[in-house]
Amino acid sequence: MEVPQSKIELRISCRHLLNKDVLSKSDPQVILYTASALRGGGWIEYGRTETIKDNLNPDFAKGIVIDYYFEEEQRLKFVVMDIDKPNGSIHDQDLLGTFETTLATIVTASGQALQRPLAHPNRAKAGYIKIVAEEQTNLKHVVKMTYHGRDLDKKDFFGKSDPFYQISRTQEDGSTTVVYRSKHVAKTLNPTWDPAVIPVAALCNGDLDRQLLFEVYDWNRSGGSSADASDLIGHFKASANELLKAQGKEFELINPKKKEKKKNYQNSGYFQVVQFYLEDVPTFLDYLAGGTTLGLDVAIDFTASNGDPRNPNSLHFRDPSRYNFYQEAIFSVGNILQAYDTDKQFPAYGFGAKFGDGTVSHCFALNGNPKNPEVYGVQGILDAYILALSNISLYGPTNFSPIINQVAAQIRERESRHGPGSNYSVLLMITDGEITDMESTIRAIVHASNLPLSIVIVGVGNADFTKMHVLDADDQPLIADGRRCERDIVQFVPYREMAGNPHKLAKEVLAEIPDQFVSYMRSRGIRPRPARAHSFASITSQDSVPNMSDAGPSDYGLAGPSRHATMPGLRNYDAGQSSDALQRMATTPANYAPPAYTTPPAGNPQNYDRKSGQGPSY
């Protein structure tokens, strides 16, 4: 069962609604529909406010609570109806207006609040809707816990047990899901396990009365901390609310098989609650409410192992009817992250390419400007990628460290100017091959682990990506120059496991980002800034809210107009400049020249299967 990052309550008000009743005023109700590509894609009714009689400026008392998933694009449609027949279907009511947005747009808005015009198919002006998001506080806690075992059963023939415990939460159907597993303590029947911290959302999904199953096992060298390969010592059940009142209390560990076989069986030891308490901690959404933004940096592999881009079998092949794997990864991840970046300016790099003068670069700006490698929006990244592909030759080797060092340097410079806590960066590296500068890359990662940075590596193609799991460091922390990696900041995702499903790819790539974000802020003692105040216009008439054309793209969550005078998506390109005047990375030759620009067909990628050649289509 998926655990949401948070639960969000949406509070809704409307102003200057259409009056659909002849002898009285409209009786408005707001119906919320949701859509997610990971959950079917179509619009599904999610919740409703109450109906307010005879009111064109309603403030609805009933909020709508919705689960928030950072890694998904959660589309929302607010439909305001005039309820003429309370027991009738929606087709029996009169439409007052609609508004579509995403949950990310609401939670990143100033004050986590939106005020927008309603749309109506037959009326130019249909009033306004105001939506305020508030995170539910019961999921903003973590549990800090320490446990001690006493007089545990001996499971090892030649020695004492090596006990560890695991916690599972019970589901509505009676099944259980493991939510925490401790490290084992070697050769003891009276272990004190290390203190642990777990979010309330992960432990019990915010329900403090939900039953938790505690099981203590004897660690097995061949099977590790796998319950299937370990010997059960005993178990008990208790809720979080019970544990909050159980400081110092011991629970009996019961082994069902022993209890069934032995008449005088009492227990298999005791499990003592040394400490178990809740602590209110800042959440991912608290930092967003305070104005912290997420930035995206993209780095693309231009090594020869990708194959000749003119060959349809190449990973870089440009088919005008569909995205290639690189484009799909950029679109899938960038489409989620751009909602969290206010200016939507993304640095875009390439590595492993050879230029016309024979120079090989492992870190160059896709837009040709080393002083400012930023492009506007996801489409800007895609455009810059095509531009660069037309100006370089695929070469090699596959070196990661120059890109990581470049991004880390930019973050350090930004931190020195703006101070900590204002921005967090995600570096998306898309590659097809085995890394060749492993030692330098590990060093770069270790030295960047104290920065507000997460690195996501997406492996495309069928190369051997075994070494990538070393960088992921789930089992063994990275060490370089006698220094240990401060945080696990790298995640590797093999694309082939999600080929043809860009929405699943985005989910896998981004799932760990909120926890990495919050862990960094906590480790540096950075508290969220005060939540930004609501910036609603005062609605006194139908014309009091600024026209949509007066607002920037981040204000409305739309694509927005291009900020680039001559070449949409390529901020630093000027068609009037000579190629010699273009600024580039120091390793890029001076005769770099952009090709004639062409705009790809508009649209979004659908499912794509390289073998069958189906999707994604523009």
DRENLUM-784044 format. One record per residue (C-alpha): residue in three letters; x, y, z. Coordinates in steps of 0.5 Angstrom, whole numbers, padded with zeros to 4 digits, always signed. Layout:
N
alaXYZ ...
***
This chain:
618
met+0000+0000+0000 glu+0003+0007-0002 val+0004+0012+0003 pro+0003+0019+0001 gln+0008+0025+0003 ser+0002+0028+0007 lys-0005+0029+0007 ile-0008+0036+0005 glu-0014+0039+0006 leu-0017+0044+0001 arg-0022+0050+0003 ile-0026+0053-0002 ser-0029+0059-0003 cys-0033+0063-0009 arg-0034+0070-0011 his-0039+0073-0016 leu-0042+0066-0019 leu-0047+0066-0024 asn-0054+0067-0022 lys-0058+0061-0025 asp-0065+0061-0021 val-0070+0066-0023 leu-0074+0067-0016 ser-0068+0067-0012 lys-0060+0066-0012 ser-0056+0060-0014 asp-0055+0054-0009 pro-0048+0052-0010 gln-0044+0046-0009 val-0037+0045-0011 ile-0035+0038-0014 leu-0028+0036-0014 tyr-0025+0031-0019 thr-0018+0028-0020 ala-0014+0025-0025 ser-0007+0021-0025 ala-0004+0017-0030 leu-0001+0012-0025 arg-0009+0011-0023 gly-0012+0010-0029 gly-0012+0017-0032 gly-0019+0019-0033 trp-0023+0024-0029 ile-0026+0021-0022 glu-0030+0024-0017 tyr-0026+0025-0011 gly-0031+0029-0006 arg-0036+0035-0005 thr-0037+0041-0001 glu-0044+0042+0002 thr-0049+0046-0002 ile-0050+0053+0001 lys-0057+0056-0001 asp-0058+0062-0004 asn-0051+0065-0004 leu-0047+0067-0010 asn-0041+0069-0005 pro-0040+0062-0002 asp-0035+0060+0004 phe-0036+0053+0004 ala-0035+0050+0011 lys-0033+0043+0009 gly-0026+0042+0007 ile-0024+0036+0002 val-0018+0032+0004 ile-0013+0029-0001 asp-0007+0025-0001 tyr-0001+0028-0004 tyr+0004+0025-0008 phe+0010+0029-0010 glu+0012+0024-0015 glu+0006+0024-0019 glu+0002+0030-0023 gln-0004+0030-0019 arg-0009+0034-0024 leu-0015+0037-0020 lys-0022+0039-0023 phe-0027+0044-0019 val-0034+0044-0022 val-0038+0049-0019 met-0046+0047-0020 asp-0052+0050-0018 ile-0056+0044-0014 asp-0063+0045-0016 lys-0065+0038-0015 pro-0061+0035-0009 asn-0063+0028-0010 gly-0062+0028-0017 ser-0056+0027-0022 ile-0050+0032-0024 his-0054+0032-0031 asp-0060+0035-0027 gln-0056+0041-0024 asp-0054+0047-0027 leu-0046+0049-0029 leu-0044+0055-0026 gly-0036+0054-0028 thr-0030+0050-0028 phe-0023+0050-0026 glu-0017+0046-0027 thr-0010+0045-0024 thr-0005+0041-0021 leu-0004+0039-0013 ala+0003+0042-0014 thr+0001+0048-0017 ile-0004+0049-0010 val+0002+0047-0005 thr+0007+0052-0009 ala+0003+0058-0009 ser+0004+0064-0005 gly+0001+0062+0002 gln-0001+0055-0001 ala-0007+0059-0004 leu-0010+0060-0011 gln-0015+0065-0013 arg-0017+0064-0021 pro-0023+0065-0026 leu-0028+0060-0027 ala-0029+0058-0034 his-0036+0057-0037 pro-0037+0054-0044 asn-0043+0060-0045 arg-0041+0066-0041 ala-0034+0070-0041 lys-0035+0071-0034 ala-0037+0066-0029 gly-0034+0069-0022 tyr-0028+0066-0019 ile-0026+0060-0014 lys-0021+0061-0008 ile-0017+0054-0006 val-0013+0054+0000 ala-0009+0048+0002 glu-0007+0046+0009 glu-0003+0040+0011 gln-0006+0036+0016 thr-0002+0036+0023 asn-0003+0029+0025 leu+0002+0027+0019 lys+0007+0032+0021 his+0010+0028+0027 val+0016+0023+0027 val+0016+0017+0032 lys+0023+0017+0036 met+0023+0010+0039 thr+0028+0005+0043 tyr+0027-0002+0045 his+0031-0007+0050 gly+0030-0014+0050 arg+0030-0019+0056 asp+0031-0026+0057 leu+0030-0028+0049 asp+0030-0035+0047 lys+0037-0038+0045 lys+0036-0040+0038 asp+0044-0041+0036 phe+0046-0048+0038 phe+0053-0046+0039 gly+0052-0039+0042 lys+0047-0034+0043 ser+0042-0031+0039 asp+0043-0025+0034 pro+0036-0021+0035 phe+0033-0016+0031 tyr+0026-0014+0031 gln+0021-0011+0025 ile+0015-0007+0026 ser+0009-0009+0021 arg+0002-0005+0020 thr-0004-0008+0020 gln-0008-0007+0013 glu-0016-0007+0013 asp-0016-0014+0010 gly-0012-0017+0016 ser-0005-0017+0012 thr+0001-0014+0014 thr+0006-0009+0011 val+0013-0009+0014 val+0015-0001+0016 tyr+0021-0002+0020 arg+0027-0007+0021 ser+0032-0006+0026 lys+0040-0008+0025 his+0041-0014+0029 val+0045-0014+0035 ala+0050-0020+0036 lys+0051-0025+0041 thr+0046-0023+0046 leu+0039-0025+0049 asn+0039-0018+0052 pro+0040-0013+0047 thr+0039-0006+0047 trp+0037-0004+0040 asp+0039+0003+0037 pro+0035+0009+0037 ala+0030+0009+0031 val+0026+0015+0028 ile+0020+0013+0023 pro+0015+0018+0021 val+0008+0017+0023 ala+0005+0017+0016 ala+0010+0011+0015 leu+0009+0007+0021 cys+0001+0007+0022 asn-0001+0012+0016 gly-0003+0017+0021 asp-0008+0012+0025 leu-0005+0012+0032 asp-0010+0007+0034 arg-0008+0002+0028 gln-0005-0005+0031 leu+0002-0006+0030 leu+0006-0012+0029 phe+0012-0013+0033 glu+0017-0019+0031 val+0023-0021+0034 tyr+0028-0026+0030 asp+0034-0029+0030 trp+0039-0026+0025 asn+0041-0032+0020 arg+0048-0030+0017 ser+0046-0034+0010 gly+0039-0030+0010 gly+0041-0023+0013 ser+0035-0020+0016 ser+0030-0023+0012 ala+0024-0026+0016 asp+0023-0032+0011 ala+0031-0034+0013 ser+0031-0032+0020 asp+0028-0036+0026 leu+0022-0032+0030 ile+0023-0031+0037 gly+0017-0028+0039 his+0012-0023+0037 phe+0006-0018+0040 lys+0001-0013+0038 ala+0000-0006+0040 ser-0002+0001+0037 ala+0002+0007+0037 asn-0003+0010+0042 glu-0002+0004+0047 leu+0006+0005+0046 leu+0006+0012+0048 lys+0003+0010+0055 ala+0008+0004+0055 gln+0014+0008+0057 gly+0019+0003+0061 lys+0013-0003+0060 glu+0015-0010+0058 phe+0011-0014+0053 glu+0011-0021+0053 leu+0014-0024+0046 ile+0010-0030+0044 asn+0012-0036+0039 pro+0006-0039+0037 lys+0009-0046+0035 lys+0012-0046+0042 lys+0006-0045+0045 glu+0002-0050+0041 lys+0007-0055+0043 lys+0009-0054+0050 lys+0004-0054+0056 asn+0007-0050+0061 tyr+0010-0045+0056 gln+0010-0038+0058 asn+0013-0033+0053 ser+0020-0033+0049 gly+0022-0027+0053 tyr+0020-0019+0054 phe+0020-0013+0049 gln+0021-0007+0053 val+0019+0000+0051 val+0025+0004+0053 gln+0022+0011+0050 phe+0017+0012+0045 tyr+0014+0019+0043 leu+0012+0024+0038 glu+0016+0030+0036 asp+0013+0035+0031 val+0018+0036+0025 pro+0018+0040+0019 thr+0015+0037+0013 phe+0017+0038+0006 leu+0011+0042+0005 asp+0013+0046+0011 tyr+0019+0048+0007 leu+0015+0049+0000 ala+0010+0054+0004 gly+0016+0058+0006 gly+0018+0059-0001 thr+0024+0054-0002 thr+0024+0052-0009 leu+0026+0045-0012 gly+0031+0046-0018 leu+0033+0041-0024 asp+0039+0040-0027 val+0040+0035-0033 ala+0046+0032-0036 ile+0045+0028-0042 asp+0050+0022-0045 phe+0053+0023-0052 thr+0058+0018-0052 ala+0059+0013-0058 ser+0056+0007-0054 asn+0049+0010-0056 gly+0049+0009-0063 asp+0049+0013-0069 pro+0043+0018-0068 arg+0042+0017-0076 asn+0040+0010-0074 pro+0033+0008-0072 asn+0037+0003-0067 ser+0040+0009-0064 leu+0038+0011-0057 his+0039+0018-0059 phe+0035+0017-0066 arg+0030+0023-0067 asp+0023+0020-0070 pro+0019+0026-0071 ser+0013+0022-0069 arg+0015+0020-0062 tyr+0020+0021-0056 asn+0027+0017-0056 phe+0029+0014-0049 tyr+0032+0021-0047 gln+0027+0025-0049 glu+0022+0021-0045 ala+0026+0021-0039 ile+0027+0029-0039 phe+0019+0030-0040 ser+0017+0025-0035 val+0021+0028-0029 gly+0022+0035-0032 asn+0014+0035-0032 ile+0013+0034-0025 leu+0019+0038-0022 gln+0018+0044-0026 ala+0012+0046-0022 tyr+0016+0047-0016 asp+0021+0052-0019 thr+0018+0059-0019 asp+0022+0061-0025 lys+0023+0055-0029 gln+0030+0056-0031 phe+0034+0049-0032 pro+0041+0048-0033 ala+0042+0043-0038 tyr+0049+0040-0040 gly+0052+0034-0044 phe+0058+0030-0043 gly+0062+0025-0047 ala+0062+0029-0054 lys+0067+0031-0059 phe+0066+0038-0063 gly+0068+0039-0070 asp+0075+0041-0068 gly+0077+0035-0065 thr+0076+0037-0057 val+0072+0032-0053 ser+0068+0035-0047 his+0065+0032-0041 cys+0061+0038-0039 phe+0058+0043-0044 ala+0052+0047-0044 leu+0047+0044-0049 asn+0045+0051-0051 gly+0052+0053-0052 asn+0053+0058-0047 pro+0058+0056-0041 lys+0056+0063-0037 asn+0049+0061-0037 pro+0047+0054-0039 glu+0040+0055-0037 val+0034+0054-0041 tyr+0026+0055-0040 gly+0022+0050-0038 val+0022+0042-0040 gln+0021+0044-0047 gly+0027+0048-0047 ile+0031+0042-0045 leu+0028+0038-0050 asp+0030+0044-0055 ala+0037+0045-0053 tyr+0038+0037-0053 ile+0036+0037-0060 leu+0041+0043-0062 ala+0047+0040-0058 leu+0046+0033-0062 ser+0046+0037-0069 asn+0053+0040-0067 ile+0057+0034-0064 ser+0059+0027-0065 leu+0058+0022-0060 tyr+0065+0020-0057 gly+0067+0018-0050 pro+0068+0015-0045 thr+0063+0016-0040 asn+0065+0020-0034 phe+0060+0023-0029 ser+0065+0027-0024 pro+0066+0033-0029 ile+0058+0034-0029 ile+0057+0033-0021 asn+0063+0038-0019 gln+0060+0043-0024 val+0053+0043-0021 ala+0056+0042-0014 ala+0060+0049-0015 gln+0054+0052-0018 ile+0050+0050-0011 arg+0056+0053-0007 glu+0056+0059-0011 arg+0048+0060-0010 glu+0048+0058-0002 ser+0054+0064-0001 arg+0049+0069-0005 his+0042+0067-0002 gly+0044+0063+0004 pro+0042+0056+0006 gly+0035+0053+0005 ser+0032+0057-0001 asn+0033+0052-0006 tyr+0034+0045-0007 ser+0037+0042-0013 val+0036+0035-0017 leu+0041+0033-0022 leu+0038+0028-0027 met+0043+0024-0031 ile+0041+0020-0036 thr+0046+0015-0039 asp+0047+0009-0043 gly+0053+0006-0041 glu+0058+0003-0035 ile+0061+0009-0032 thr+0069+0010-0033 asp+0071+0015-0028 met+0068+0011-0022 glu+0074+0013-0017 ser+0073+0021-0019 thr+0065+0020-0019 ile+0065+0017-0012 arg+0070+0023-0009 ala+0065+0028-0013 ile+0059+0025-0009 val+0062+0025-0002 his+0064+0032-0003 ala+0057+0034-0005 ser+0054+0030+0000 asn+0053+0036+0005 leu+0050+0040-0001 pro+0042+0041-0002 leu+0043+0036-0008 ser+0040+0029-0010 ile+0043+0026-0016 val+0038+0021-0020 ile+0042+0017-0025 val+0037+0014-0030 gly+0040+0008-0034 val+0037+0007-0041 gly+0039+0001-0046 asn+0042-0006-0044 ala+0049-0004-0042 asp+0051-0007-0035 phe+0049-0002-0030 thr+0052-0006-0024 lys+0057-0001-0022 met+0051+0004-0021 his+0048+0000-0015 val+0055+0002-0012 leu+0054+0009-0013 asp+0047+0008-0010 ala+0050+0006-0003 asp+0044+0003+0000 asp+0048-0003+0003 gln+0055+0001+0003 pro+0056+0008+0005 leu+0061+0011+0000 ile+0068+0014+0002 ala+0073+0018-0001 asp+0079+0021+0002 gly+0078+0019+0009 arg+0071+0022+0009 arg+0064+0018+0009 cys+0058+0021+0005 glu+0054+0025+0010 arg+0048+0023+0006 asp+0045+0018+0001 ile+0044+0023-0005 val+0044+0018-0011 gln+0039+0014-0013 phe+0040+0009-0020 val+0033+0007-0024 pro+0034+0002-0030 tyr+0030+0005-0035 arg+0029-0002-0038 glu+0024-0004-0032 met+0020+0002-0034 ala+0020+0002-0041 gly+0014+0005-0044 asn+0011+0008-0038 pro+0014+0015-0037 his+0009+0016-0031 lys+0012+0010-0027 leu+0019+0012-0029 ala+0017+0019-0026 lys+0015+0016-0020 glu+0021+0011-0019 val+0026+0017-0020 leu+0022+0022-0015 ala+0020+0018-0010 glu+0026+0019-0005 ile+0027+0026-0006 pro+0022+0029-0001 asp+0025+0025+0004 gln+0032+0027+0002 phe+0030+0034+0002 val+0028+0034+0009 ser+0034+0030+0012 tyr+0038+0035+0009 met+0035+0041+0012 arg+0034+0037+0019 ser+0042+0035+0019 arg+0043+0043+0018 gly+0038+0045+0023 ile+0035+0049+0017 arg+0028+0051+0019 pro+0022+0053+0014 arg+0021+0060+0013 pro+0015+0063+0015 ala+0009+0061+0011 arg+0008+0066+0005 ala+0002+0071+0006 his-0004+0070+0002 ser-0004+0074-0004 phe-0011+0074-0006 ala-0014+0080-0010 ser-0019+0084-0007 ile-0025+0081-0011 thr-0031+0087-0011 ser-0033+0086-0018 gln-0032+0081-0024 asp-0026+0086-0027 ser-0022+0086-0020 val-0018+0080-0021 pro-0012+0081-0026 asn-0013+0079-0033 met-0009+0072-0034 ser-0005+0075-0040 asp-0002+0080-0034 ala+0001+0074-0030 gly+0007+0070-0031 pro+0007+0062-0032 ser+0008+0061-0025 asp+0002+0065-0023 tyr-0002+0060-0027 gly+0001+0054-0027 leu+0001+0054-0035 ala+0007+0054-0040 gly+0007+0061-0041 pro+0010+0065-0046 ser+0017+0064-0048 arg+0022+0069-0045 his+0027+0068-0051 ala+0027+0073-0056 thr+0029+0069-0062 met+0029+0062-0061 pro+0023+0059-0056 gly+0027+0054-0051 leu+0034+0057-0052 arg+0035+0063-0048 asn+0042+0064-0050 tyr+0041+0063-0057 asp+0041+0070-0062 ala+0040+0068-0069 gly+0043+0075-0071 gln+0050+0073-0068 ser+0055+0070-0072 ser+0057+0063-0069 asp+0064+0065-0067 ala+0060+0070-0062 leu+0057+0064-0058 gln+0059+0063-0051 arg+0061+0056-0049 met+0064+0051-0044 ala+0072+0052-0044 thr+0073+0045-0047 thr+0068+0047-0053 pro+0071+0049-0060 ala+0070+0056-0062 asn+0067+0054-0068 tyr+0061+0051-0065 ala+0055+0054-0069 pro+0047+0052-0068 pro+0043+0049-0074 ala+0037+0052-0077 tyr+0032+0051-0071 thr+0026+0047-0072 thr+0020+0046-0067 pro+0018+0039-0066 pro+0010+0037-0066 ala+0007+0039-0060 gly+0004+0034-0055 asn+0006+0029-0050 pro+0009+0022-0050 gln+0004+0016-0049 asn+0007+0009-0048 tyr+0013+0007-0052 asp+0016+0000-0054 arg+0022+0001-0057 lys+0021-0007-0060 ser+0014-0005-0063 gly+0015+0002-0064 gln+0009+0004-0061 gly+0009+0011-0058 pro+0010+0015-0055 ser+0007+0020-0060 tyr+0008+0028-0060 
***
